[in-house]
Amino acid sequence: MTADLALVRRLAAADHGLAVVTTTRSDGSVHASVVNAGVLDDPVTNRPAVGLVAGGSTVKLRLLRRNGRATVVFRAGWEWVAVDGPVRLVGPADL
């Protein structure tokens, strides 16, 4: 996974930290949104992880809370990487 995070770091830097996060709505359709994202140390495990910024009242945050999974896509030019998996929410409304 380290090589993948190295690629995430490089692509995030090349596109000013912009990425697309996707999750699903209750009807199974995909919700996509452009976010500011990159690699940071997980505040619980201290291991490198993909992190993103989501405002407290956004649809994406509500869906991430409900689903607990997301895909984040980083790209620069014709190169991209997708990171998929469970989410850990950290913020004022989350423990």
Protein Blocks (a to p, Z undefined) as FASTA:
>chain_A
ZZmmmmmmmmmmmnnopacdddddfkopacdddddddddddfklopacddddddfkbfkl
mmmmmnopacddddehjbccddedddddddfkbZZ
